[in-house]
Amino acid sequence: MKTNANSLNAENPLGYAPVGSLLRKFAIPSIISMLVSALYNIVDQIFIGQGVGMLGNAATNVAFPMTTITVAIALLLGIGGAANFNLALGRGQEEHAKKIAGTAFGTLLLSGILFCLVIRLFLKPVVLACGATDQTLEYSLAYVGITSLGFPFYMLGTGGNHLIRADGKPTYSMIMVLSGAVINTILDPIFIFVFGWGIQGAAWATVIGQIFSAILVLVYLPKYMHSSLKIKDFIPDPRCLKAVISLGSAACLNQLAITVVQILMNNTLRHYGSLSEYGSDIPLAVVGIVMKVNMLFLSIVIGLSQGAQPIISFNYGAVKYSRVKEAYLKAAGAATVVAILGVICFQLFPRQIISLFGNGDELYYQFAVKFFRIFLFCTFFNGLQPVTSNFFTSIGKATKGIFLSMTRQIIFLVPLMIIFPIFMGIDGIMFAGPISDAAAGILAIVLVIKEFHKMSMLPERK
């Protein structure tokens, strides 16, 4: 049954409430969720650094690609489902929105179980492919062997977070993420230091936190769309799944690109590090810390982007283009300010930041400071690229969203990380970062200006 679109727009605040207040309502819980996720990853790294040492930090860096693949699948289904859900509601297609949500939830659960089984069957080859050295192999196998058990819960929690926010419950989605992170943070020192479980303790703390977040998703499901979802709705519908994958591909491919970059960077650092004064293990330990600290700032940017998604999708479906533009501009402006503050911190306080993650010799600090200042020099452009990529996904322009999500990581960074070290050694990896950030940011500006011009030529519902 198709509900009248004008009636739904009149009832749904996404179609008439002030954009600024809507963005605060949806973005603040999303930012808090992303910040907490990034923070508990950092806290995890700090506890491992203090309790296990540099090799423990290197092992978590080796495990990071598997985490990003889990997130990639969750975003494929979570963001793709959320964007289609809100677009359908904006058009007044309530029954279709219901099928979309059920398909996304059901596929999330099945995908998490399948990915867990694959990793556990090929654990050692996967860990070696992700850059483990002889010294870090034992730690990496222990950490990934345990955290892989949490992949189904992590996938359901991460993807479900977006779908619950799309249902108009940003605060609940925030609480869901927050609770898992708090549990992990509390258990980390107990398992690592009190019980003496070392890196295995950090892994079990992570899994237990993920299980709790997933339970909160399951608790919410009977209330989704005012309790209109039934058990049969969770059986994936092929047509709905195709639509979900189409709009979720940009976010998914961006995460997969991060995985490719991380694996390439780990192996490149291992190779060129062995040819330098730093050796292989110092660069591996440092880059894991740098990436997670950078994610602390990027999490605010991504939170703004995710908060804007329901507003942009609903109003684009409702043919209210001025509200679409306003939501994007406010999200992009705030994200750019945050990214600039991040650059300032990375340039002024790199040694203080790296010191939080355990001690090392002077050579360790020398490399860490240099990597922070060079690799993250153009992070201020990173405020634009994620917001713009998500903008195109939110309005149903999947191809542009996918292209933008690929620009920094695959189109620019990967080739530069391969070419530059040939001539510059390990320093070439550092300089590849700022050039990629700048190129991707400028391209995002050009594409969004063109899209705004197209919107201005279209008739709009007042």
C-alpha positions in Angstrom: 0.0 0.0 0.0 1.4 3.5 -0.9 0.7 6.3 1.6 0.2 9.8 0.3 3.6 11.5 0.2 2.2 14.9 1.2 0.6 13.4 4.2 3.8 11.7 5.3 5.8 14.9 4.8 3.3 16.8 7.0 3.7 14.3 9.7 7.5 13.7 9.6 9.7 16.5 11.1 12.4 15.7 8.6 10.3 17.4 6.0 9.5 20.7 7.9 11.6 21.2 11.1 14.5 23.7 10.9 17.5 22.0 9.2 20.0 23.3 11.8 18.0 21.8 14.7 17.5 18.5 12.9 21.2 18.3 12.1 22.0 18.8 15.8 19.4 16.2 16.8 20.8 13.5 14.4 24.4 14.5 14.2 25.3 14.9 17.9 24.3 11.4 18.9 26.0 10.1 15.8 29.2 12.1 16.6 29.2 10.8 20.2 28.8 7.2 18.9 31.6 7.6 16.5 33.9 9.4 19.0 33.2 6.7 21.6 34.0 4.0 19.1 37.3 5.7 18.1 38.1 6.4 21.8 37.7 2.9 22.9 39.9 1.7 20.0 42.5 4.2 21.3 42.0 3.1 24.9 42.4 -0.5 23.8 45.6 0.5 22.1 46.9 2.4 25.2 46.1 -0.6 27.5 47.8 -3.0 25.1 50.8 -0.7 24.8 51.2 -0.3 28.5 50.4 -4.0 29.4 51.9 -5.9 26.4 54.2 -3.4 24.7 55.1 -2.3 21.2 54.6 -5.8 19.7 51.1 -5.9 21.0 50.4 -2.6 19.3 51.9 -3.9 16.1 49.6 -7.0 16.4 46.4 -4.9 16.7 47.5 -3.0 13.6 47.9 -6.3 11.7 44.3 -7.2 12.9 42.9 -3.8 11.8 42.2 -4.8 8.1 39.8 -7.5 9.3 38.0 -5.0 11.5 37.6 -2.6 8.6 36.2 -5.4 6.4 33.6 -6.1 9.1 32.7 -2.4 9.2 32.6 -2.3 5.4 30.0 -5.0 5.2 28.0 -3.4 8.0 28.1 0.0 6.2 27.1 -1.6 2.9 23.9 -2.9 4.5 23.4 -0.3 7.3 23.9 2.9 5.3 22.5 1.4 2.1 19.4 0.3 4.1 19.1 3.6 5.9 19.4 5.7 2.7 16.8 3.6 0.9 14.5 3.6 3.9 14.5 7.4 4.3 14.1 8.0 0.5 11.1 5.6 0.4 9.5 7.4 3.4 10.1 10.7 1.7 8.2 9.4 -1.4 5.4 8.1 0.8 6.3 4.4 0.1 5.8 3.0 3.6 5.5 -0.7 2.7 8.6 -0.5 0.6 10.5 1.2 3.4 9.5 -1.7 5.7 10.8 -4.3 3.3 14.1 -2.4 2.9 14.7 -2.3 6.7 13.8 -6.0 7.2 16.1 -7.1 4.4 19.0 -5.0 5.7 18.7 -6.4 9.2 18.4 -10.0 8.1 21.4 -9.8 5.7 23.5 -8.2 8.4 23.1 -11.2 10.7 23.8 -13.8 7.9 26.9 -11.9 6.7 28.4 -11.6 10.1 28.2 -15.3 10.7 29.7 -16.1 7.3 32.6 -13.7 7.7 33.4 -15.1 11.1 33.6 -18.6 9.7 35.9 -17.6 6.8 38.4 -15.8 9.0 38.6 -18.7 11.5 39.1 -21.2 8.7 42.0 -19.2 7.1 43.3 -17.5 10.2 47.1 -17.8 9.8 47.2 -17.0 6.0 45.1 -14.0 6.6 47.2 -12.7 9.4 50.4 -13.2 7.4 48.8 -11.4 4.4 48.0 -8.4 6.6 51.7 -7.8 7.4 52.5 -9.9 10.5 56.2 -10.3 11.2 58.0 -13.2 12.9 57.9 -11.3 16.2 54.2 -10.2 16.0 52.8 -13.4 14.5 51.9 -15.1 17.9 50.3 -11.9 19.2 48.3 -11.4 16.0 47.0 -15.0 15.9 45.9 -14.7 19.5 44.2 -11.3 19.0 42.4 -12.1 15.7 41.5 -15.6 16.8 39.4 -14.2 19.7 38.1 -11.0 18.1 36.8 -12.9 15.0 34.2 -14.5 17.4 32.7 -11.0 17.8 32.4 -10.2 14.1 28.7 -11.3 13.8 27.8 -9.1 16.8 30.0 -6.2 15.6 28.4 -6.3 12.2 24.9 -6.3 13.5 25.7 -3.5 16.0 27.4 -1.3 13.5 24.9 -1.7 10.7 21.9 -1.7 13.0 23.1 1.6 14.4 22.4 3.3 11.1 19.1 1.7 10.5 17.9 2.6 14.0 19.0 6.3 13.5 17.0 6.2 10.2 13.9 5.2 12.1 14.2 8.5 14.0 15.9 7.2 17.1 19.4 8.8 17.1 19.7 8.8 20.9 19.0 5.1 21.2 21.6 4.3 18.5 24.1 6.4 20.5 23.3 4.6 23.7 23.8 1.3 21.9 27.3 2.2 20.8 28.2 3.9 24.0 27.3 1.0 26.2 29.4 -1.5 24.3 32.4 0.9 24.4 32.0 1.5 28.1 31.9 -2.2 28.8 35.0 -2.7 26.7 36.9 0.1 28.5 36.0 -1.2 31.9 37.0 -4.8 31.1 40.3 -3.9 29.3 42.4 -3.1 32.4 40.7 -5.9 34.4 41.5 -8.6 31.9 44.9 -7.3 30.9 46.4 -6.2 34.3 44.3 -7.9 37.0 43.8 -11.3 35.4 47.1 -11.1 33.5 45.6 -12.2 30.2 47.6 -9.8 28.1 46.5 -9.3 24.5 43.9 -12.1 24.9 42.3 -10.0 27.6 42.0 -7.0 25.3 40.4 -9.2 22.7 37.8 -10.7 25.0 36.9 -7.2 26.4 36.3 -6.1 22.8 34.1 -9.1 22.0 32.0 -8.8 25.1 31.3 -5.1 24.4 30.3 -6.0 20.8 27.9 -8.6 22.1 26.1 -6.2 24.4 25.6 -3.6 21.6 24.2 -6.3 19.3 21.7 -7.3 22.1 20.4 -3.7 22.2 19.8 -3.9 18.4 17.8 -7.1 18.9 15.8 -5.5 21.8 14.9 -2.5 19.5 13.7 -4.6 16.5 10.2 -5.3 17.8 9.7 -1.5 18.0 11.0 -0.7 14.6 8.6 1.4 12.4 6.1 1.4 15.3 6.2 -2.4 15.7 5.2 -3.0 12.1 8.2 -5.3 11.2 7.3 -9.0 11.4 9.6 -12.1 11.4 9.0 -12.7 7.7 10.3 -9.2 6.9 13.8 -10.2 8.0 14.0 -12.8 5.1 16.2 -10.9 2.6 14.2 -9.7 -0.5 16.5 -9.8 -3.6 15.1 -6.6 -5.1 15.4 -4.7 -1.8 18.9 -6.1 -1.3 19.9 -4.9 -4.7 18.8 -1.4 -3.8 20.5 -1.5 -0.4 23.8 -2.7 -2.0 23.6 0.1 -4.6 23.4 2.9 -2.1 25.6 1.2 0.5 28.4 0.5 -2.0 30.2 3.9 -1.5 30.6 3.5 2.2 31.5 -0.2 1.9 34.1 0.4 -0.8 35.6 3.3 1.2 36.1 0.9 4.1 37.5 -1.8 1.8 39.8 0.8 0.3 41.0 1.5 3.9 41.7 -2.2 4.3 43.6 -2.4 1.0 45.7 0.7 2.0 46.3 -0.7 5.5 47.5 -4.0 4.1 49.7 -2.3 1.5 51.0 0.2 4.0 51.9 -2.6 6.5 53.8 -4.6 3.9 55.4 -1.5 2.4 56.5 -0.2 5.9 57.8 -3.7 6.7 59.9 -3.8 3.5 61.2 -0.2 3.5 61.5 -0.1 7.3 63.9 -3.1 7.1 66.0 -1.1 4.7 66.0 2.0 7.0 67.4 2.8 10.5 64.0 2.2 12.0 63.6 -1.5 11.2 60.3 -3.2 10.5 58.5 -3.2 13.9 58.8 0.5 14.8 56.9 1.7 11.6 54.3 -1.0 12.1 53.6 0.0 15.7 53.6 3.7 14.9 51.2 3.6 11.9 48.6 1.7 13.8 48.6 4.4 16.5 48.6 7.3 14.0 45.6 5.8 12.1 43.5 5.3 15.2 44.3 8.8 16.5 43.4 10.3 13.1 40.1 8.3 13.3 39.3 10.3 16.5 39.0 13.4 14.5 37.5 11.7 11.4 34.9 10.2 13.6 33.4 13.7 14.2 33.4 14.3 10.5 31.8 10.9 9.8 29.3 11.5 12.6 28.2 14.8 11.0 27.9 13.0 7.6 25.8 10.2 9.1 23.6 12.7 11.0 22.9 14.6 7.8 21.9 11.4 5.9 18.3 11.0 7.1 17.6 14.8 6.5 19.2 14.8 3.0 17.6 11.5 1.9 14.0 12.3 3.1 14.0 15.8 1.6 15.5 14.7 -1.7 12.7 12.0 -1.9 10.2 14.7 -1.0 11.6 17.1 -3.7 12.7 19.8 -1.2 16.1 20.6 -2.7 16.7 23.8 -0.8 16.6 21.8 2.5 19.0 19.2 0.9 21.5 21.9 0.1 21.3 23.5 3.5 21.8 20.2 5.3 24.9 19.4 3.2 26.5 22.9 3.6 26.0 23.0 7.3 27.4 19.5 7.7 30.4 20.2 5.4 31.2 23.5 7.1 31.2 22.0 10.6 33.3 19.0 9.3 35.9 21.3 7.8 36.3 23.2 11.1 36.9 20.0 13.0 39.4 18.7 10.4 41.4 22.0 10.7 41.6 21.6 14.4 42.8 18.1 13.9 45.7 19.3 11.7 46.7 21.8 14.4 46.9 19.1 17.0 48.9 16.7 14.8 51.4 19.4 14.0 51.9 20.8 17.5 51.6 17.8 19.8 52.7 14.6 18.0 55.2 13.4 20.7 52.7 14.0 23.5 50.1 12.0 21.6 52.4 9.1 20.8 53.6 9.0 24.5 50.1 8.0 25.6 50.5 4.6 23.9 53.5 3.3 25.8 57.2 4.0 25.8 59.9 3.5 23.2 63.4 4.6 22.4 64.4 7.9 20.8 64.3 6.3 17.3 60.7 5.3 17.9 59.6 8.8 18.9 61.6 10.3 16.0 59.8 8.2 13.4 56.4 8.8 15.1 56.7 12.6 15.2 57.8 12.7 11.5 55.0 10.4 10.4 52.3 12.4 12.2 53.5 15.8 10.8 54.0 14.7 7.2 51.3 12.0 6.6 48.5 14.0 8.2 49.5 17.5 7.0 46.5 17.9 4.7 43.9 16.3 6.9 41.8 19.6 6.7 40.6 18.4 3.3 39.2 15.2 5.0 36.3 17.2 6.3 34.9 17.4 2.8 35.5 14.1 1.1 33.4 11.8 3.5 30.5 14.3 3.8 30.3 14.7 0.0 30.6 11.0 -0.7 27.8 10.3 1.8 25.8 13.2 0.3 25.7 11.5 -3.1 24.7 8.2 -1.5 21.9 9.9 0.4 20.3 11.4 -2.7 20.5 8.0 -4.5 23.5 8.9 -6.8 25.3 5.7 -6.1 27.9 5.9 -8.9 29.2 9.4 -7.8 29.2 8.3 -4.1 31.3 5.2 -5.0 33.7 7.2 -7.2 34.3 9.8 -4.4 34.7 7.1 -1.8 37.5 5.6 -4.0 39.4 8.8 -4.8 41.6 9.3 -1.7 42.4 5.7 -0.9 42.5 3.8 -4.2 42.8 6.3 -7.1 45.4 8.6 -5.4 47.0 7.0 -2.3 47.7 3.5 -3.5 49.7 4.4 -6.6 51.6 7.1 -4.7 52.5 4.7 -1.9 53.9 2.3 -4.5 55.8 4.9 -6.6 57.1 7.4 -4.0 59.1 4.9 -1.8 61.0 3.7 -4.9 62.7 7.1 -5.0 62.3 8.3 -1.4 62.4 5.2 0.7 60.2 5.0 3.7 59.7 8.8 3.6 57.8 8.4 0.3 54.9 6.6 2.2 54.6 9.7 4.4 54.4 12.2 1.6 51.8 10.1 -0.3 49.2 11.0 2.5 48.9 14.8 2.2 48.9 14.8 -1.7 46.1 12.2 -1.7 44.1 14.2 0.8 44.4 17.4 -1.1 43.5 15.9 -4.5 40.4 14.1 -3.1 39.1 17.2 -1.3 39.4 19.4 -4.4 37.6 16.8 -6.5 34.8 16.6 -3.9 34.2 20.4 -4.1 34.0 20.3 -7.9 31.5 17.5 -8.0 29.2 18.9 -5.4 29.1 22.4 -7.0 28.0 20.7 -10.3 25.3 18.7 -8.4 23.9 21.9 -6.7 23.7 23.5 -10.1 21.6 20.6 -11.4 19.3 20.8 -8.4 18.7 24.5 -9.0 17.3 23.7 -12.4 14.7 21.2 -11.0 11.2 22.1 -9.8 10.8 22.0 -6.0 7.9 21.1 -3.7 7.3 24.0 -1.2 
